[in-house]
Amino acid sequence: MSNLRLPPLNAIRAFDAAARLGSYVEAAKALHVTQPAVGRHVKLLEEWLGIQLFERTSRGVTLTPSGRKYHQKIARALQQIIDAGQELQPGSAERWLRIMAVPGFAKRWLTPRLESIRHLRPGLKVAIEPNSTFTEVDSKAADLGIGYGVEGQYPHVRATLIRPRVFPICSPAYLASIEPILQPLDLIKHNLIHYDDGEWWNMWFNALGIDSQLSTDVLYVSNDHALSVAESGQGIALANEVLVRDELKAGTLVRAVDVEVALESYQLITPAGESTADIDWFAQWLADALRDEFPEAV
């Protein structure tokens, strides 16, 4: 054993965090280090292994095929280390359900229902990690994930939950300050709020038969952030009924035009491997709760 060479362990931690979160910035936040430090650790590990682990893009990092294969192995090893420590600690019998979810869903729908979950499943503790960039879930990061996207976007999809309708929203004050919007095409003349490079708005317009090639110089970190900007009266954002039903009822948001399109779906994603009774229970509860609340979105 003493003749075997271990890779630099700090580099392993940095690589694992970047692989899970899809971003050096988010990895740096999770590890409480600087972004350049994460980059240096990953570069060191790549040099130590003699392979490229990530493809760098303007929107973050994605694993290369070699990087994905390596991460699957080291993630299992890190989880074994965590499990070994937990088995020796008092209270190791605590039952935790770790959920990774897109931020808007995590904040606006799931978090307000935590008390109900605890009541229905006594003894179960829930940890929610809002994450706008994850593309898959490994068992070290979470027990399951709730994503929002097109079919085939996520691996290991356990269930497609609902496909809610999407429509443009803004604050009542903003709507009152602009000329009337009579048709979807009129929206292009106004300040449209983006959380991506225009892809979601273009998808929405194209679904209505409108050829749109929008782009933007201002991006927000998540759709939840974009909706908050719209609530503050700065423009028009896209939303689905899961995210803004309460705000529409309260009148803090209104529809900019009464047109809606079903685009993407909420999907339940699980790591490869065995499930547990708590995961099975939550998966069923989630599917039932969404379909009961939004029967028209099924």
Backbone hydrogen bonds in HBPLUS format (Angstrom, degrees):
<---DONOR---> <-ACCEPTOR-->    atom                        ^
c    i                          cat <-CA-CA->   ^        H-A-AA   ^      H-
h    n   atom  resd res      DA  || num        DHA   H-A  angle D-A-AA Bond
n    s   type  num  typ     dist DA aas  dist angle  dist       angle   num
A0004-LEU N   A0001-MET O   3.06 MM   3  5.50 161.8  2.10 114.3 120.1     1
A0011-ALA N   A0008-PRO O   3.10 MM   3  5.30 122.1  2.45  99.6 114.1     2
A0012-ILE N   A0008-PRO O   3.03 MM   4  6.42 146.1  2.15 145.7 156.0     3
A0013-ARG N   A0009-LEU O   3.01 MM   4  6.33 156.8  2.06 148.1 153.0     4
A0014-ALA N   A0010-ASN O   3.05 MM   4  6.27 158.8  2.10 144.3 149.7     5
A0015-PHE N   A0011-ALA O   2.90 MM   4  6.05 162.8  1.93 149.5 154.4     6
A0016-ASP N   A0012-ILE O   2.87 MM   4  6.03 164.2  1.89 151.8 156.4     7
A0017-ALA N   A0013-ARG O   3.02 MM   4  6.18 163.5  2.05 148.1 152.2     8
A0018-ALA N   A0014-ALA O   3.00 MM   4  6.18 165.1  2.02 151.2 155.4     9
A0019-ALA N   A0015-PHE O   2.86 MM   4  6.00 155.1  1.92 151.2 158.6    10
A0020-ARG N   A0016-ASP O   2.96 MM   4  6.14 157.1  2.01 149.7 155.3    11
A0021-LEU N   A0017-ALA O   2.98 MM   4  6.04 159.8  2.02 150.0 155.5    12
A0022-GLY N   A0018-ALA O   2.75 MM   4  5.34 133.6  1.96 138.0 147.0    13
A0061-VAL N   A0022-GLY O   3.21 MM  39  5.26 166.0  2.23 117.0 120.5    14
A0027-ALA N   A0023-SER O   3.04 MM   4  6.11 153.0  2.12 137.5 145.7    15
A0028-ALA N   A0024-TYR O   2.87 MM   4  5.99 153.4  1.94 144.1 150.8    16
A0029-LYS N   A0025-VAL O   3.11 MM   4  6.46 154.1  2.18 145.6 152.2    17
A0030-ALA N   A0026-GLU O   2.97 MM   4  6.21 158.9  2.01 148.4 154.1    18
A0031-LEU N   A0027-ALA O   2.98 MM   4  6.16 149.3  2.08 148.1 155.8    19
A0032-HIS N   A0028-ALA O   2.84 MM   4  5.70 115.3  2.26 138.4 153.6    20
A0033-VAL N   A0028-ALA O   3.03 MM   5  5.00 160.1  2.07 139.7 144.9    21
A0032-HIS N   A0029-LYS O   3.33 MM   3  5.02 147.3  2.45  92.1 101.4    22
A0037-ALA N   A0034-THR O   3.13 MM   3  5.20 122.3  2.48  95.4 109.9    23
A0038-VAL N   A0034-THR O   3.25 MM   4  6.69 151.5  2.34 148.0 154.8    24
A0038-VAL N   A0035-GLN O   3.09 MM   3  5.23 118.0  2.49 100.7 115.1    25
A0039-GLY N   A0035-GLN O   3.07 MM   4  6.43 162.8  2.10 155.6 160.0    26
A0040-ARG N   A0036-PRO O   2.87 MM   4  6.13 153.9  1.94 148.9 155.6    27
A0041-HIS N   A0037-ALA O   2.99 MM   4  6.22 160.8  2.03 149.8 154.7    28
A0042-VAL N   A0038-VAL O   2.98 MM   4  6.23 163.6  2.00 156.2 160.3    29
A0043-LYS N   A0039-GLY O   2.96 MM   4  6.12 160.8  2.00 146.3 152.1    30
A0044-LEU N   A0040-ARG O   2.88 MM   4  6.08 154.8  1.95 147.4 154.4    31
A0045-LEU N   A0041-HIS O   2.96 MM   4  6.25 156.1  2.02 147.9 154.1    32
A0046-GLU N   A0042-VAL O   2.88 MM   4  6.14 158.3  1.93 152.6 158.8    33
A0047-GLU N   A0043-LYS O   2.94 MM   4  6.18 156.0  2.00 147.4 153.7    34
A0048-TRP N   A0044-LEU O   2.86 MM   4  6.09 152.1  1.94 145.0 153.6    35
A0049-LEU N   A0045-LEU O   2.87 MM   4  6.08 153.8  1.94 150.2 156.5    36
A0050-GLY N   A0046-GLU O   2.69 MM   4  5.63 139.3  1.85 139.8 152.4    37
A0051-ILE N   A0046-GLU O   3.26 MM   5  5.40 135.0  2.48 139.5 146.8    38
A0064-THR N   A0053-LEU O   2.95 MM  11  5.48 165.6  1.97 130.8 132.3    39
A0055-GLU N   A0062-THR O   2.74 MM   7  5.30 160.2  1.77 160.0 167.1    40
A0062-THR N   A0055-GLU O   3.05 MM   7  5.30 157.6  2.10 146.3 153.4    41
A0057-THR N   A0060-GLY O   2.87 MM   3  5.31 164.5  1.89 170.0 164.6    42
A0060-GLY N   A0057-THR O   3.29 MM   3  5.31 169.3  2.30 105.4 108.4    43
A0068-ARG N   A0064-THR O   2.77 MM   4  6.03 156.5  1.83 161.4 167.1    44
A0069-LYS N   A0065-PRO O   3.12 MM   4  6.31 159.4  2.16 144.1 149.2    45
A0070-TYR N   A0066-SER O   2.93 MM   4  6.15 159.1  1.98 149.5 155.5    46
A0071-HIS N   A0067-GLY O   2.84 MM   4  5.98 158.6  1.89 147.3 153.5    47
A0072-GLN N   A0068-ARG O   3.07 MM   4  6.25 156.5  2.13 147.1 152.2    48
A0074-ILE N   A0070-TYR O   3.02 MM   4  6.36 170.3  2.03 159.3 161.2    49
A0075-ALA N   A0071-HIS O   2.82 MM   4  5.72 154.6  1.88 150.5 157.0    50
A0077-ALA N   A0073-LYS O   3.18 MM   4  6.50 154.8  2.25 144.4 151.6    51
A0078-LEU N   A0074-ILE O   2.86 MM   4  6.08 159.6  1.90 150.9 155.6    52
A0079-GLN N   A0075-ALA O   2.96 MM   4  6.13 154.6  2.02 144.4 151.6    53
A0080-GLN N   A0076-ARG O   3.01 MM   4  6.27 148.3  2.12 143.9 152.0    54
A0081-ILE N   A0077-ALA O   3.15 MM   4  6.50 148.0  2.26 143.6 151.6    55
A0082-ILE N   A0078-LEU O   3.01 MM   4  6.36 159.1  2.05 150.0 155.3    56
A0083-ASP N   A0079-GLN O   2.84 MM   4  6.05 165.5  1.86 152.5 156.7    57
A0084-ALA N   A0080-GLN O   2.93 MM   4  6.04 154.4  2.00 142.1 149.0    58
A0085-GLY N   A0081-ILE O   3.16 MM   4  6.45 155.2  2.22 147.0 152.4    59
A0086-GLN N   A0082-ILE O   2.97 MM   4  6.25 160.9  2.01 154.5 160.1    60
A0087-GLU N   A0083-ASP O   3.00 MM   4  6.16 150.4  2.09 150.2 156.8    61
A0088-LEU N   A0085-GLY O   3.14 MM   3  5.42 141.6  2.30 103.4 113.8    62
A0089-GLN N   A0086-GLN O   3.19 MM   3  5.16 150.0  2.28  99.6 108.4    63
A0094-GLU N   A0091-GLY O   3.07 MM   3  5.78 166.7  2.09 123.6 125.1    64
A0125-LYS N   A0095-ARG O   2.83 MM  30  6.04 169.9  1.84 163.5 166.8    65
A0097-LEU N   A0125-LYS O   2.70 MM  28  6.11 148.9  1.80 160.5 171.1    66
A0127-ALA N   A0097-LEU O   2.98 MM  30  6.23 164.6  2.00 149.3 151.9    67
A0143-ASP N   A0098-ARG O   2.79 MM  45  5.15 154.0  1.85 133.0 141.7    68
A0144-LEU N   A0098-ARG O   3.36 MM  46  6.81 146.3  2.48 163.5 167.0    69
A0099-ILE N   A0127-ALA O   2.77 MM  28  6.09 171.8  1.78 172.1 174.7    70
A0129-GLU N   A0099-ILE O   2.76 MM  30  6.13 162.6  1.79 162.8 166.9    71
A0100-MET N   A0144-LEU O   3.03 MM  44  6.40 165.9  2.05 151.3 155.4    72
A0146-ILE N   A0100-MET O   2.73 MM  46  6.30 145.2  1.85 150.1 161.8    73
A0101-ALA N   A0129-GLU O   3.08 MM  28  6.28 160.7  2.12 143.2 146.7    74
A0131-ASN N   A0101-ALA O   2.83 MM  30  5.79 156.3  1.88 146.9 151.2    75
A0102-VAL N   A0146-ILE O   3.10 MM  44  6.51 148.5  2.20 173.4 176.3    76
A0106-ALA N   A0102-VAL O   2.99 MM   4  6.11 164.1  2.02 156.6 161.4    77
A0107-LYS N   A0103-PRO O   2.91 MM   4  6.01 169.0  1.92 159.0 160.2    78
A0108-ARG N   A0104-GLY O   2.87 MM   4  5.68 160.4  1.91 148.2 154.2    79
A0109-TRP N   A0105-PHE O   3.08 MM   4  5.21 151.8  2.16 127.9 134.3    80
A0110-LEU N   A0105-PHE O   2.93 MM   5  6.17 173.3  1.93 165.9 168.1    81
A0111-THR N   A0106-ALA O   2.94 MM   5  5.89 154.0  2.01 150.8 157.5    82
A0113-ARG N   A0110-LEU O   2.90 MM   3  5.40 153.1  1.97 117.7 126.7    83
A0114-LEU N   A0111-THR O   3.17 MM   3  5.40 169.4  2.18 119.8 119.4    84
A0117-ILE N   A0113-ARG O   3.07 MM   4  6.42 152.9  2.14 148.4 156.2    85
A0118-ARG N   A0114-LEU O   2.95 MM   4  6.26 162.4  1.98 156.9 160.5    86
A0119-HIS N   A0115-GLU O   3.04 MM   4  6.23 149.2  2.14 141.7 150.1    87
A0120-LEU N   A0116-SER O   2.95 MM   4  6.15 155.3  2.01 148.9 155.3    88
A0121-ARG N   A0117-ILE O   2.89 MM   4  5.96 142.5  2.03 148.6 158.7    89
A0124-LEU N   A0121-ARG O   3.18 MM   3  5.88 161.9  2.22 142.8 145.2    90
A0141-ALA N   A0138-ASP O   3.02 MM   3  5.60 131.0  2.27 113.8 125.4    91
A0142-ALA N   A0138-ASP O   3.13 MM   4  6.35 166.7  2.15 162.6 166.7    92
A0145-GLY N   A0269-ILE O   2.63 MM 124  4.82 154.4  1.70 150.8 154.7    93
A0269-ILE N   A0145-GLY O   2.75 MM 124  4.82 172.2  1.76 144.5 147.2    94
A0147-GLY N   A0267-GLN O   2.92 MM 120  5.21 155.2  1.98 155.3 156.9    95
A0267-GLN N   A0147-GLY O   2.83 MM 120  5.21 159.8  1.87 139.4 144.7    96
A0149-GLY N   A0265-SER O   3.04 MM 116  5.61 157.0  2.10 154.3 153.8    97
A0265-SER N   A0149-GLY O   3.02 MM 116  5.61 169.3  2.03 147.1 143.6    98
A0153-GLN N   A0150-VAL O   3.17 MM   3  5.66 156.3  2.23 137.0 136.0    99
A0270-THR N   A0156-HIS O   3.14 MM 114  5.87 166.6  2.16 165.9 163.8   100
A0158-ARG N   A0268-LEU O   2.68 MM 110  5.52 147.8  1.78 153.2 164.2   101
A0159-ALA N   A0268-LEU O   3.41 MM 109  5.24 156.8  2.47 133.5 136.9   102
A0268-LEU N   A0159-ALA O   2.83 MM 109  5.24 171.4  1.84 165.9 167.8   103
A0161-LEU N   A0266-TYR O   2.80 MM 105  5.41 153.6  1.86 151.6 158.9   104
A0266-TYR N   A0162-ILE O   2.91 MM 104  5.65 159.4  1.95 168.7 172.6   105
A0163-ARG N   A0297-ALA O   2.92 MM 134  5.26 162.8  1.95 150.1 149.2   106
A0166-VAL N   A0261-VAL O   2.71 MM  95  5.19 157.3  1.76 129.0 136.1   107
A0261-VAL N   A0166-VAL O   2.94 MM  95  5.19 153.4  2.02 139.1 146.6   108
A0167-PHE N   A0239-ALA O   2.88 MM  72  5.66 158.3  1.93 162.0 168.8   109
A0239-ALA N   A0167-PHE O   2.95 MM  72  5.66 153.1  2.02 151.2 158.6   110
A0256-ALA N   A0168-PRO O   2.93 MM  88  5.53 162.9  1.96 125.4 131.1   111
A0169-ILE N   A0237-ALA O   2.74 MM  68  5.51 163.2  1.77 165.1 171.2   112
A0237-ALA N   A0169-ILE O   2.97 MM  68  5.51 155.4  2.03 157.3 161.9   113
A0170-CYS N   A0254-VAL O   2.97 MM  84  5.65 150.7  2.06 155.5 164.8   114
A0254-VAL N   A0170-CYS O   2.84 MM  84  5.65 159.1  1.88 165.9 173.1   115
A0175-LEU N   A0171-SER O   3.09 MM   4  6.38 166.2  2.11 158.1 161.4   116
A0176-ALA N   A0172-PRO O   2.99 MM   4  6.17 151.6  2.07 145.8 153.4   117
A0177-SER N   A0173-ALA O   3.15 MM   4  6.28 127.2  2.45 136.0 148.8   118
A0177-SER N   A0174-TYR O   3.03 MM   3  5.12 137.9  2.22  98.5 110.8   119
A0186-ASP N   A0183-GLN O   2.97 MM   3  5.62 145.5  2.10 120.0 128.9   120
A0187-LEU N   A0184-PRO O   2.97 MM   3  5.59 153.6  2.04 117.8 125.2   121
A0188-ILE N   A0185-LEU O   3.32 MM   3  5.97 149.7  2.42 115.1 120.4   122
A0189-LYS N   A0186-ASP O   3.19 MM   3  5.87 156.9  2.25 117.0 122.6   123
A0190-HIS N   A0187-LEU O   2.90 MM   3  5.50 166.0  1.92 122.9 127.7   124
A0236-ILE N   A0191-ASN O   2.88 MM  45  6.19 162.7  1.91 163.2 169.0   125
A0193-ILE N   A0236-ILE O   2.71 MM  43  5.66 169.6  1.72 152.0 152.8   126
A0220-TYR N   A0194-HIS O   3.28 MM  26  6.55 136.7  2.48 128.7 140.8   127
A0202-ASN N   A0198-GLY O   2.93 MM   4  6.07 165.1  1.95 156.0 160.9   128
A0203-MET N   A0199-GLU O   2.86 MM   4  6.03 152.4  1.94 145.8 153.6   129
A0204-TRP N   A0200-TRP O   2.96 MM   4  6.20 154.9  2.03 147.5 154.1   130
A0205-PHE N   A0201-TRP O   2.89 MM   4  6.18 169.9  1.90 161.6 163.0   131
A0206-ASN N   A0202-ASN O   2.84 MM   4  5.91 163.8  1.87 148.2 153.7   132
A0207-ALA N   A0203-MET O   3.00 MM   4  6.13 146.8  2.12 140.7 148.9   133
A0208-LEU N   A0205-PHE O   2.93 MM   3  5.22 141.3  2.09 104.4 116.3   134
A0210-ILE N   A0205-PHE O   2.96 MM   5  5.10 161.9  1.99 141.8 136.8   135
A0209-GLY N   A0206-ASN O   2.93 MM   3  4.91 160.3  1.97 105.3 110.3   136
A0226-ALA N   A0222-SER O   3.11 MM   4  6.47 158.7  2.15 146.8 152.7   137
A0227-LEU N   A0223-ASN O   2.90 MM   4  6.16 153.0  1.98 149.6 156.2   138
A0228-SER N   A0224-ASP O   3.05 MM   4  6.35 150.4  2.14 144.5 152.5   139
A0229-VAL N   A0225-HIS O   2.99 MM   4  6.33 150.8  2.08 149.9 157.9   140
A0230-ALA N   A0226-ALA O   3.02 MM   4  6.35 152.1  2.10 144.2 151.7   141
A0231-GLU N   A0227-LEU O   2.88 MM   4  6.16 153.9  1.95 147.1 154.5   142
A0232-SER N   A0228-SER O   3.09 MM   4  6.33 136.8  2.28 138.4 149.0   143
A0232-SER N   A0229-VAL O   3.20 MM   3  5.16 128.9  2.48  92.7 105.8   144
A0234-GLN N   A0229-VAL O   3.38 MM   5  5.99 164.9  2.40 150.5 150.6   145
A0233-GLY N   A0230-ALA O   2.97 MM   3  5.27 161.7  2.00 111.3 116.4   146
A0243-LEU N   A0240-ASN O   3.05 MM   3  5.68 132.8  2.28 114.8 125.4   147
A0248-LEU N   A0244-VAL O   2.93 MM   4  6.07 156.6  1.98 157.2 162.9   148
A0249-LYS N   A0245-ARG O   3.07 MM   4  6.31 156.1  2.13 147.2 153.6   149
A0250-ALA N   A0246-ASP O   2.92 MM   4  6.14 152.3  2.00 146.1 154.1   150
A0251-GLY N   A0247-GLU O   2.90 MM   4  5.94 124.5  2.21 134.8 148.4   151
A0252-THR N   A0247-GLU O   3.12 MM   5  5.34 127.6  2.40 149.2 154.5   152
A0253-LEU N   A0247-GLU O   3.42 MM   6  5.50 153.7  2.49 120.8 116.6   153
A0259-VAL N   A0257-VAL O   2.86 MM   2  5.71 137.3  2.04 105.3  92.9   154
A0280-ASP N   A0276-THR O   2.94 MM   4  6.15 164.0  1.97 152.0 156.6   155
A0281-TRP N   A0277-ALA O   2.91 MM   4  6.07 154.9  1.97 143.8 150.9   156
A0282-PHE N   A0278-ASP O   2.94 MM   4  6.12 168.2  1.95 149.9 153.0   157
A0283-ALA N   A0279-ILE O   2.91 MM   4  6.05 163.3  1.94 152.1 156.9   158
A0284-GLN N   A0280-ASP O   3.17 MM   4  6.37 157.8  2.22 144.4 149.5   159
A0285-TRP N   A0281-TRP O   2.87 MM   4  6.14 165.5  1.89 155.7 160.4   160
A0286-LEU N   A0282-PHE O   2.79 MM   4  5.90 168.1  1.80 158.5 161.1   161
A0287-ALA N   A0283-ALA O   3.14 MM   4  6.25 166.8  2.16 143.4 147.1   162
A0288-ASP N   A0284-GLN O   2.97 MM   4  6.11 166.4  1.99 153.1 157.1   163
A0289-ALA N   A0285-TRP O   2.84 MM   4  5.94 164.5  1.86 153.9 158.6   164
A0290-LEU N   A0286-LEU O   3.04 MM   4  6.16 169.4  2.05 154.0 156.4   165
A0291-ARG N   A0287-ALA O   3.11 MM   4  6.16 162.0  2.14 145.3 150.8   166
A0292-ASP N   A0288-ASP O   2.87 MM   4  5.94 147.9  1.97 146.9 155.6   167
A0293-GLU N   A0289-ALA O   3.02 MM   4  6.11 156.0  2.08 143.6 150.0   168
A0294-PHE N   A0290-LEU O   2.79 MM   4  5.77 151.3  1.87 148.1 156.2   169
A0297-ALA N   A0294-PHE O   2.96 MM   3  5.47 160.2  2.00 117.3 123.8   170
